[in-house]
Each structure stands twice: as C-alpha cells, then as structure tokens.
Amino acid sequence: MRRLTPPLQAYLLDLGLTPPDFPCLAFVDELQARHVAQHSFNSLSVALEDDLPLDIDALSNKFVKRGLGGYCFEHNKLMFELLKALGYDVQLVLARVLNNRDISAPRTHRVSVLRLEGKRYLLDSGFGANGPIAPLQLTPNVRQVAGQDSYQIVAYQTAHGDEYALQIEQQQTLFTLYRFDLACYSDADCELAHFYSHKHANAVFVNNLMVSIKSAQSTVSLQNDEMRVTTQGVTRVYRITSAELLQRHLLERFSITLEEAAVARLFERFIAPKLAVENRLEL
C-alpha cells in the first residue's frame, strides 16, 4: 500500500481495497461502488445540530469508526483526498442542485472530476438515492448505466463558459439533478457552501430528515416519515410511525446506531408533526 496518512489508510482498509500500482479506472469504479454501498448519505448530524468539521481526521472518525455517514461535503472530500493521495488527477467542483427546477440555485453540492487516460469522469459519492454508484464519463448526450439507474450528461455553452448538467432517467423521462462548470474551486468555497447547507434556516438538510444507501441491487431512502426500498425497479413504501420504528430502520437498513434520546429528537421534530396533521385530516 502507498504511504497514506492514518485516516486515509483507515478509510481504504475499511472498504477492503488495495490500490493498484498505477491509476486505473477499475479501482475508482470499485471505490465509488463500495463507498456508496457502505457509507450512508444522510442529514442526521445536521438535524441533531452536531459540529461538522471537514478535516480528514474528523471525516475518517465519523465514517469509519462511528459509521455515521454524512452528506456531499463529507463523502466527496473523503474520496477526493484518497484519490489525490494515490496520485490521481482529480479536481474539486461545485454544483447547483436543481432537481428539475428552473431556478437560480447556489452552489451547494460538491463533486469531483477525474482526468484519466485522456478522458474526464464525474465522480459523486454524495448525492443520495439519485446519485450514481460509478464514475460517469464526461461525454455529453450519451446514456450511461450505473447499477439500477441510467444517466446522461448535457453540455451548455454560456457567456461564462461551458457548463454541464447531470440527468437521471425517471419514468422514461430525463430529470435534471444538478448543473456544474469546471471553474477552479477550493476548500474555502466548500466551507462557505457547507456552512449554508447545515446552518441556514432554509437549507434542505436543516428542514428534512434524509437517509439513503445504495448498491447495484437496491436503493433504500428515508425522508421524514417515509422510507422507500427499490429493488429491480420495484419500489416498496413504508411509513415511520414511532421513534422505535425509526431507530430500528436506522440500524437494520442503514447500519446507523444512535442513542435513543437522539432518535426521539429526530422523530419529534421531523415525523411527529406530519403524523399529527394526517390524523387531523382523517377526523
């Protein structure tokens, strides 16, 4: 194994991977697939108002030792720093999350672009249930399959240069996830977007309980009081009706262990109000 810092060594060993002698796409492909299958995407730490440092020591501790996962600024930095340390040509990129809307959104999503053997690839291990489980070649208008999902990257020419949009096929229609360019961004830019994402009153992660994990065979996602399990194109929907049920699903579906008091806080804030509204409507 190449000389890596202890936190990066722990991350690599936790995934059960041995890097090749030279950069190769097969290793990156396996790294991304194992990462998203093992480390959940979630807003738990945001919802519980925990500190969210982005240094590698803290990220390795949170992901590897505590098994808590996180969101894009954590997932994609961990994978970025490992690939960079292994000699891969990776670039930090910030994106605007659109979710099929024509809006002027801030750049609050971190991804990476890999340059390897004359080609460019989009790497994203931190977009949750709709994110790819494998690198996507940065070639416009080509359908690319990753696990159960089909994606397409669209290129745009703007007054400020080229931009790209990542789209996913949903019900035979292309759904735009986010849009990005290849400008030069830094950790300082990430810190600013990270602060907005976990502190601003209108930020999606501040206002929603979100957890997901994904493999080539299945996608499991929880948003507030609803959990969806998709396997081979078939989706089953489950309702979360108690703190005990929430705690059980976090453990059994996502391998996340939280103290009972923390789970109770999550339930009371994000789920109980929705159940109360539904009960009133049924009266």
C-alpha positions as CSV (number, residue, x, y, z in Angstrom):
1,M,0.0,0.0,0.0
2,R,1.2,3.5,-0.8
3,R,2.2,5.8,2.1
4,L,-1.1,7.3,3.2
5,T,-2.0,9.3,6.3
6,P,-3.6,7.1,9.1
7,P,-7.1,8.5,8.4
8,L,-6.9,7.7,4.7
9,Q,-5.4,4.2,5.4
10,A,-8.3,3.5,7.8
11,Y,-10.8,4.6,5.1
12,L,-9.2,2.4,2.4
13,L,-8.9,-0.6,4.7
14,D,-12.5,-0.2,5.8
15,L,-13.6,-0.6,2.2
16,G,-11.4,-3.6,1.8
17,L,-9.5,-2.2,-1.1
18,T,-5.8,-2.4,-2.2
19,P,-4.8,0.4,-4.7
20,P,-3.1,-0.6,-7.9
21,D,0.5,0.4,-8.7
22,F,-0.8,2.9,-11.3
23,P,-4.0,4.9,-11.5
24,C,-6.8,3.0,-13.2
25,L,-10.5,3.4,-13.7
26,A,-11.3,-0.1,-12.4
27,F,-10.1,0.9,-8.9
28,V,-12.1,4.2,-9.0
29,D,-15.2,2.3,-10.1
30,E,-14.8,-0.2,-7.2
31,L,-14.0,2.6,-4.7
32,Q,-17.2,4.5,-5.6
33,A,-19.4,1.4,-5.6
34,R,-18.2,0.2,-2.2
35,H,-18.3,3.7,-0.7
36,V,-22.0,4.4,-1.5
37,A,-23.0,0.8,-0.5
38,Q,-21.3,1.1,2.9
39,H,-21.5,4.8,3.9
40,S,-25.0,6.2,4.1
41,F,-25.9,9.7,2.8
42,N,-27.8,11.5,5.5
43,S,-28.7,14.7,7.2
44,L,-28.6,13.2,10.8
45,S,-25.7,15.3,12.1
46,V,-27.3,18.5,10.6
47,A,-30.6,17.7,12.2
48,L,-29.0,17.0,15.6
49,E,-27.0,20.2,15.3
50,D,-23.7,18.5,15.7
51,D,-20.4,20.1,14.8
52,L,-19.5,19.1,11.2
53,P,-15.7,19.7,10.7
54,L,-14.4,18.8,7.3
55,D,-10.8,17.9,8.1
56,I,-9.8,14.3,7.1
57,D,-9.2,13.2,10.7
58,A,-12.8,14.1,11.6
59,L,-14.3,12.6,8.5
60,S,-12.4,9.3,8.9
61,N,-13.5,9.1,12.5
62,K,-17.2,9.9,11.6
63,F,-17.4,7.5,8.6
64,V,-15.0,4.6,9.6
65,K,-15.1,4.5,13.4
66,R,-18.6,5.7,14.1
67,G,-20.4,4.6,10.9
68,L,-22.5,7.7,10.7
69,G,-22.0,8.7,7.1
70,G,-22.9,12.3,6.1
71,Y,-23.6,14.5,3.1
72,C,-21.7,15.6,0.0
73,F,-19.1,17.9,1.5
74,E,-18.1,14.9,3.7
75,H,-18.5,12.0,1.2
76,N,-16.8,13.6,-1.7
77,K,-14.0,15.2,0.2
78,L,-13.0,11.8,1.7
79,M,-12.9,10.1,-1.7
80,F,-11.2,13.1,-3.3
81,E,-8.4,13.2,-0.8
82,L,-7.8,9.5,-1.1
83,L,-7.6,9.6,-4.9
84,K,-5.4,12.7,-4.7
85,A,-3.0,11.0,-2.3
86,L,-2.9,7.9,-4.6
87,G,-1.7,10.1,-7.5
88,Y,-5.0,10.5,-9.4
89,D,-5.7,13.8,-11.2
90,V,-8.9,15.0,-9.5
91,Q,-10.5,18.4,-9.5
92,L,-12.9,19.8,-6.9
93,V,-16.1,21.1,-8.5
94,L,-19.2,22.8,-7.0
95,A,-22.6,22.3,-8.5
96,R,-26.1,23.9,-8.3
97,V,-28.7,21.5,-7.2
98,L,-31.8,22.0,-9.4
99,N,-33.9,18.8,-9.0
100,N,-35.6,19.5,-12.4
101,R,-36.4,23.2,-11.5
102,D,-35.5,26.3,-13.5
103,I,-34.1,28.3,-10.6
104,S,-31.1,30.3,-9.7
105,A,-29.7,27.9,-7.0
106,P,-26.5,28.4,-5.0
107,R,-23.5,26.1,-5.5
108,T,-24.2,23.8,-2.5
109,H,-23.1,20.4,-3.9
110,R,-19.5,19.2,-4.0
111,V,-18.4,16.7,-6.7
112,S,-15.1,15.7,-8.4
113,V,-13.9,15.5,-11.9
114,L,-11.3,12.8,-12.7
115,R,-8.9,13.0,-15.6
116,L,-7.5,9.6,-16.6
117,E,-6.0,8.3,-19.8
118,G,-7.2,11.3,-21.8
119,K,-10.8,11.2,-20.6
120,R,-12.8,13.0,-17.9
121,Y,-15.2,11.5,-15.5
122,L,-17.7,12.9,-13.0
123,L,-17.3,11.3,-9.5
124,D,-20.1,11.8,-7.0
125,S,-20.4,9.6,-3.9
126,G,-22.6,12.1,-2.0
127,F,-25.9,12.7,-3.8
128,G,-28.0,10.2,-2.0
129,A,-30.7,8.0,-3.6
130,N,-30.4,9.6,-7.1
131,G,-26.6,9.7,-7.1
132,P,-24.5,7.4,-9.4
133,I,-22.7,4.4,-7.9
134,A,-20.0,4.6,-10.6
135,P,-17.9,7.2,-12.4
136,L,-19.7,8.8,-15.3
137,Q,-17.7,9.8,-18.4
138,L,-18.0,13.5,-19.0
139,T,-19.3,13.0,-22.6
140,P,-22.5,14.8,-23.5
141,N,-25.7,13.2,-24.7
142,V,-24.6,9.6,-24.0
143,R,-26.8,7.3,-21.8
144,Q,-24.7,5.7,-19.1
145,V,-25.9,2.9,-16.8
146,A,-24.7,2.7,-13.2
147,G,-26.4,0.0,-11.2
148,Q,-30.2,0.3,-11.5
149,D,-30.1,3.8,-12.9
150,S,-29.5,5.4,-16.3
151,Y,-27.8,8.9,-16.6
152,Q,-27.0,11.5,-19.2
153,I,-24.7,14.5,-19.1
154,V,-25.8,17.5,-21.1
155,A,-23.4,20.3,-22.1
156,Y,-24.3,24.0,-22.3
157,Q,-22.5,27.0,-23.7
158,T,-22.9,30.1,-21.6
159,A,-21.5,33.6,-21.6
160,H,-19.2,32.4,-18.8
161,G,-18.0,29.2,-20.5
162,D,-19.1,25.6,-20.7
163,E,-21.5,24.1,-18.2
164,Y,-22.8,20.6,-17.7
165,A,-26.0,19.1,-16.2
166,L,-26.3,15.6,-14.7
167,Q,-29.7,14.0,-15.6
168,I,-31.2,10.7,-14.4
169,E,-33.9,8.8,-16.2
170,Q,-37.1,8.5,-14.2
171,Q,-40.3,7.0,-15.7
172,Q,-38.8,7.3,-19.2
173,T,-38.1,11.0,-18.7
174,L,-34.8,12.8,-18.0
175,F,-34.8,14.6,-14.7
176,T,-32.0,17.2,-14.1
177,L,-30.3,16.7,-10.8
178,Y,-27.6,19.4,-10.8
179,R,-25.6,21.7,-13.0
180,F,-21.9,22.5,-12.8
181,D,-18.9,24.0,-14.6
182,L,-15.2,23.3,-14.4
183,A,-14.0,26.5,-12.8
184,C,-11.3,26.5,-10.1
185,Y,-12.8,25.9,-6.6
186,S,-11.1,25.4,-3.3
187,D,-11.8,24.1,0.2
188,A,-12.6,27.7,1.2
189,D,-15.5,27.7,-1.3
190,C,-16.7,24.4,0.2
191,E,-16.6,25.8,3.7
192,L,-18.9,28.6,2.7
193,A,-21.4,26.3,0.9
194,H,-21.1,23.8,3.8
195,F,-22.0,26.5,6.3
196,Y,-25.1,27.4,4.4
197,S,-26.1,23.8,3.9
198,H,-26.1,22.9,7.6
199,K,-26.9,26.2,9.2
200,H,-29.2,28.3,7.1
201,A,-32.8,28.2,8.1
202,N,-34.0,27.5,4.5
203,A,-31.4,24.8,3.8
204,V,-33.0,21.5,2.7
205,F,-30.9,19.4,5.2
206,V,-31.9,21.7,8.1
207,N,-35.6,21.1,7.4
208,N,-35.7,17.4,6.4
209,L,-34.6,14.1,7.9
210,M,-32.9,12.3,5.0
211,V,-31.0,9.0,4.9
212,S,-30.1,6.7,1.9
213,I,-27.8,3.9,1.0
214,K,-27.3,2.4,-2.5
215,S,-25.8,-0.6,-4.2
216,A,-26.1,-2.1,-7.7
217,Q,-29.0,-4.2,-6.4
218,S,-31.1,-1.8,-4.3
219,T,-31.7,1.7,-3.1
220,V,-33.0,2.4,0.3
221,S,-34.0,6.0,1.1
222,L,-35.8,7.6,4.1
223,Q,-37.2,11.1,4.0
224,N,-39.0,12.3,7.1
225,D,-41.9,9.8,7.7
226,E,-41.5,7.7,4.6
227,M,-39.0,5.0,3.6
228,R,-38.6,3.6,0.1
229,V,-36.9,0.4,-0.9
230,T,-36.3,-0.1,-4.6
231,T,-35.1,-3.4,-5.9
232,Q,-35.0,-4.4,-9.6
233,G,-37.3,-1.5,-10.5
234,V,-39.9,-2.3,-7.9
235,T,-40.4,0.2,-5.1
236,R,-42.0,-0.6,-1.7
237,V,-43.0,2.3,0.6
238,Y,-43.0,2.1,4.4
239,R,-44.3,4.6,6.9
240,I,-42.4,5.6,10.0
241,T,-44.9,5.9,12.8
242,S,-42.8,5.7,16.0
243,A,-39.4,6.6,17.3
244,E,-38.8,2.9,18.0
245,L,-39.5,2.1,14.3
246,L,-37.2,4.9,13.2
247,Q,-34.4,3.6,15.4
248,R,-34.9,0.0,14.1
249,H,-34.8,1.1,10.5
250,L,-31.7,3.2,11.0
251,L,-29.9,0.2,12.4
252,E,-31.2,-2.5,10.2
253,R,-31.4,-0.7,6.9
254,F,-28.5,1.8,7.2
255,S,-26.2,0.3,9.9
256,I,-26.5,3.5,11.9
257,T,-26.5,3.4,15.7
258,L,-27.9,6.4,17.5
259,E,-28.8,6.9,21.2
260,E,-32.5,6.6,22.0
261,A,-32.7,10.2,23.0
262,A,-31.2,11.4,19.7
263,V,-33.7,9.3,17.7
264,A,-36.6,10.6,19.9
265,R,-35.4,14.2,19.0
266,L,-35.4,13.4,15.3
267,F,-38.9,11.8,15.5
268,E,-40.4,14.6,17.4
269,R,-39.0,17.3,15.0
270,F,-39.4,15.7,11.6
271,I,-42.1,13.0,11.8
272,A,-44.5,13.6,14.7
273,P,-45.8,16.9,13.2
274,K,-46.6,15.2,9.9
275,L,-48.4,12.4,11.7
276,A,-50.4,14.9,13.7
277,V,-51.5,16.7,10.5
278,E,-52.6,13.4,8.9
279,N,-54.6,12.4,12.0
280,R,-56.4,15.8,12.0
281,L,-57.3,15.3,8.3
282,E,-58.7,11.9,9.0
283,L,-61.1,13.2,11.7
